[in-house]
């Protein structure tokens, strides 16, 4: 298949590009050209996707069997692309987010759960609705928290930065909120598994790891992955409502239960996560955190100090 990936040079796009090339597909990347292609010799089309006129000029003359839209956040990002290839593509795979779900007392989230109209990810759900109405052969992927090497969001690295420096880990609430991490390679494999699967047309899939973990459990898992004693890790709980951090980020995740069922994806896509939490965190710690020298770089821990002084 000839496949277009929007982006393709950061995090998930890198893994997906490599997997699709290994499978024998012809992969073309559309991006701004600021980073090198993850696979030597593949075609790149450079442009700004937020400019609909430019997008049409660059892509309307191209033909693709499938498109992966990895970096559309708002409907305005994806609508011009989808309209260019209406009736011209076998599969349009959209990267949404499990962050669209409305907070619920009944967990885990499943694909039919209500969505939050006030979510910062509401543009993702608006795009899903648009794709369905447009009549494209579409599939939407809703990951929870994504982690692994090349992660540009400080999730696991937030914990590693404190663990390697033998610092206490300040965790909001009582540490019992459940969350869920999905490894970037597992996500990319799930996305690739959508191709050629007619059952996946018009469907939404939650993608993540199989297990859920508490905030405290995640901190201990990160310590284990970093070669430290989980039992000796000092965790400090605090009430976030008693602090005014302004725009400073005191913790990398939302303070609520946030996890989703991946049963549908495992059944219909014949897919299964390769990484459990510890093996995935070890991969990230060794092949990204240590490899990039973050264990030796300077870190601003002033917010931590503010919390620890008050607890």
N, C-alpha and C positions, 0 to 999 in steps of 0.2 A: 504493500500500500504506500501511496505518497501521502505523507502526514505533515500537517502544519502545527507547530507548537508556538503559541504566543508566549514569548519570553524565552525560556530554555537555557539560560546561562546562570541562573541562581537556584540554589537549594533543590526543590522538587523537580524543577525543569531539567537540571543536570542529570539526576537519576533517571528520569523518564526518557530523556534523549538517548542515554547510553543503552537502556533496556530495549528501546524500539530499534535502534541501529543493530544491536546484537541479534534481534529477531529477524533481521533482513529487510526492514522497512526503509524507504527513502524518506529521510526526515529533513524538513526545512524549518528554520527558526525565524520568527519575526520579532525584532527587538531594536533597541536604540543603538546597538553596536558599542556599548561601553565596556563589555566584557567579552573575552574570547569564547568561541564555541567549545563545549565540553568534549566534542569528538572532532578530531582534525578532518578537514576536507568536506564537512557538510555545508550545504548552502544556507546562507543567512540573508534575509531581506531586512534592511535597516529602515526604520521609520518610527513615527510617534503614533501609537494606537489611539491616543486621545484626539487626534486630528482626523475626523471622519473622511474629509476630502483626500487627504494623503493616503489613508488606509485604502480607499477605493482605487486610487491611482496605482498603488504598489501591488495590490492583491487581486483586483478584478480580472486580470488577464491570466491568473494562475489557476490551476486545477488541482484539487486535493480529494483524496478518498475520505480522510478523517481530519478533524481539527481538535486540538486540545487547547482550551482557553484557560490558562493557569493563573492569569493575573488580572482578570476583570473583577473590579470591586463593586462598581455601580452598573445599573442597567445601561447608562450612556456609554460605558466602556465596551459592552458586548453587542449592543443592538446593531451598530453599523457593520460589524464583522458578520453577524448572523444573517443580516439582510443581503450582504454580498453573496453569500453561499447558500441561500435558500434554494432548494431543489437541485443543488449542485454537489452535495456532500452526502456520504453514506452514514456518517456519524459525527456528531458534535458533542464533545465531552467537556463539561463545565466544572470548574473547581469552585464549589460553594463552601460552606462551613457549617459544622454542627452548632456554631454560635448563633444560628438563626432561631433555635428552639426557644419557646417560652419556658421560663423557669417552672418546674413542676414538682409536686410531691411524689409523683410516681415515676420511678426510674428503673432501668436506663431509658434514655430517649430512643424512640423508634421512629422510622421514617415518616409515619403518618401523624406524628405529634403536632400540636399547634405551634405556630411560629410567633415570635415576639415582634410586633409591629414597631417597637421602639428600639430594637436591637441595633447596634452599630453595624451589624451585618445585614440589615434589612434589604440593602441593594442586591445582595446575593439571591434572596428569595424572590425579589421582584424580577430578577433576571431569569430564574427558573420558570416563573409563571409566563414570562414573555416567550421563552423558547418553546414551551408547550403550546402556546396560542399560535405561534408562527408556523407550527407544523414541521419543524426540523426534526430529524431523527436524533434526539438528544438524550444524554444521560448526565446526571449531576452527582458529584462526589462531595460528601460532607465529612471532612475529617474533624477530629477533636484537636487537642494540642499535638502539633507535629514536632518531632525532635530528631536529632542525629547530626552527623558531620555536615558542616556548612550552614547550620541553622543561623539565620541572621536575627532571630528573636532570642533574647536571653531567657531561656527556660531552664534547661538543665545546667547551663553555664552559670546561672545565678547561684545555684546550690554549690557547684564546683568551686566557684571563686571563694566562697566562705570555708568550704571543707579543706581545701589545700592550705589555707592559712590558719587552720585550727581555730576558726571563729565560731561563736554560737550561731545557730540558725534561727532568726526571728520569724515566727510563723503566726499569721493572724488567726484569731479565734482559738479553738481548742485543739486544732491539728487533725480533727476527725472528718473534715470535708473530703469526700471522695472525688478524685479526678481521674483522667485517663490520657495516656500518652500513646501516640502511634509513630513508629519509626518511618523516616522519610523513604527508605527503600521499600518497605512494605506498602506504603501509599502508592509509590510509583508502579509497583507490580500490580496492585489492584486496578489502577488506571489502565494499564496495558491489557489487563484481563477483560476489560470492557469491549475492546475491539473485536469485531466479528461475532459478537454475542447478541443475537436478535432479541433475546429475552431482556436485555439491558435497555433497550430502546424505550424512552419515556419513563425511566425509573430513576429513583434517588437511592444512593447507598451511603450509609455511615461507614467510615473507614477509620480504624484505630487498632491499638493492641487489644488482645483478648481480655485482659484483666483490668480491674479498677484498683486504685491505690489511694490511701489517705495522704494528706499533705505531710504528716509526720513520717509515714511509710515511704513516701517519695524521697524525703531528706535522707532517711537511712539507706535507701537503695542507691542513692547518689554516693553516699559515703562508701558503701561496699564496692561500687564500680570504680571508685577512686583509690581503692586499696586501703581504706581506713576502717577502723572498727565502728560498726553501726551502733553498738552498745555504748560506746564512749562518746558518741556525738551529743553535743549539748544543744537541745532544742528549747527555745524560749517562746512561750505563747504570750500574745498581747491583744488588747482590744483596739482595733484600728479606728474606732469611733472616737477614741480619746486623743487622737493625734491629728494635726493638720499638716499634711505633707506637701500641700500645694500640687504642683505638677510633677513632683518627684515620685518615682515609683518605689514603693516599699516592698512589694511582692509581685512576682511575675504572672500570677494567675488570679482569676476572679474568685472571690471568697464565697463559694457556693458549691453544692454538689454539681458536677458536670461530667457526665459520661454517657455513652451511647451503645446500643446493641449493634454488633456487626454480623449478627446471624444471617441476615438477608444477603449481604455481600458474600459471605463464606459459602452459602448454599447456591446462589444463582451465578456467581462468577467463578466458582471452583477455585477459590482463593483462600489462603490462610496466612496469617502473619508469620514471618520467619523469626522475628526477634521477640523474646520475652523482655521484660523491663530491664533486668540486670544486664543481659547481653547487649541490649541496645544502648544502655547508658555507658557501658564499657567501650563500645565502639565510638561513641561520641567523645568520651573523655580521652581516650588514647589517640584517636585519629583526627581530632579537631582541637579540643581544648589544650592538650599538651603539645600537639604538633604545631599549633599556631603561637605557642609561647604565652598563652594567657595566664598560666600559673605564675609567671614572673612579671607580668605587667602591673602597672599601678591601677588600683581600684578605689573608687570613691565609696567608702562605707559609712559616710556621715549620717545617713538615715538610720542605719543599723545602730550606730552609737547613740543616737537620739532615743531610739526605742529601748535599748538595753539600759540606759541610765534611768529610765522612768519605770522599769518593771521591777 
